[in-house]
Amino acid sequence: MKHHLYVILILLIPLLAVVGYATLEDPVNVELTQIDLTSVDTLLHPTNDTIAATDTLTADTMAVDTTHQRILFVGDSMVGGIGPCMAKYAYANGHEFAYVSWVSSTTFAWSGDTLRNYIRRFDPTFIMISIGGNEQPARNLKHCEDNIRKIVDIVGEIPYVWICTPAWDKDAPFNFIPERVCGKKRFFDSRRLDLERGPDHHHPTPKGYSKWTDSVAVWLSDPQLTAHPIVLNPYPADTPSSHCTAINLKPNGKLNFAHMGDKPKSKPNGMGAPKPKKETSTTDAAKAHGATNGKVEPAKDGTPHTPKTAEPQPAPVPQPVPQAQPVTPPPANHEGE
């Protein structure tokens, strides 16, 4: 009996489907599209022309930029050590180079007008950034990430790379933020390097800085590893490190030291420009004019006012001291003798 019921149900299913389709007002039209097997075959078995076109596109995208670069390297005190070493690579390969080392600076310090001003001053075609040594123990990671994104926004369309601090704490949460923001091909991970450290156990020794620079230069020259490779071939042993613009800032942002190179050449962008003359401060001008408290009172025409001093008076001529007159005793009275 059950067997007959199964047979009846099987026959009813297609019958109900036919009745339902017949009652539809707008039957569904199904169109079959013919697949172009030629295009599929081209993908599976590319021709020589296809391979050449693909190789050309890849080469154009990842080719080393052989043009003359104006490189600007900014960051914290670590830049003050790696900067002179990188200057040798830049000089040997025909690039202009300037670095700004701001002691104790953070991503917050570089996320505003300071970076804008140096970009405006040097007009770089390539920017290198190394910040984070002072933020290894940072806990407000959202604040740090916002600052890094602001820095990237300021850089804009200029090719750049972020050189990770050779952190003594490789697992510090901050060290993972720049790579996430900048991307793998714009981030050099210095944490994998074993560098010789100085007495503070944080900053590398000169030997450590040199090793660090060599690793960065190799990475920046490899089109497979970085987004915008440039020419940084090894330099001769006698290459000087002074053919650059070096600016060192104190923790408060004031200039601590500036070097404009041994053989300066006047350039509109300031790189390699002659060392500027010492500017006379307001205090120095005040002292030169004899003003008190370092203030100079300007005249109506805008020129500094020279305070008048009293004309020297001649010393008084000493007067002779009058001599004491001898006292004459009165004459003796002889009356009554």
Buried (B, 14 or more C-beta within 10 A) or exposed (E): EEEEEEEEEEEEEEEEEEEEEEEEEEEEEEEEEEEEEEEEEEEEEEEEEEEEEEEEEEEEEBEBBEEEBBBBBBBBBBBBBBBBBBBBBBBBBEBBBBBBBBBEBBBBBBBEEBBEEBBEBBBBBBBBBBBBBBBBEBEEEEBBBBBBBBBBEBBEEBBBBBBBBBBBEEEBBBBBBBBEBBEEBBBBBBBEBEBEBBEEEBBBBEEBBBBBBBBBBEBBBEBEBBBBBBBBEBBEEEBBBBBBBBBBBEEEEEEBEEBBBEEBEEBEBBBBBEEEEEEEEEEEBBBEBEBEEEEBEEEEEEEBEEEEEEEEEEEEEEEEEEEEEEEEEEEEEEEEE
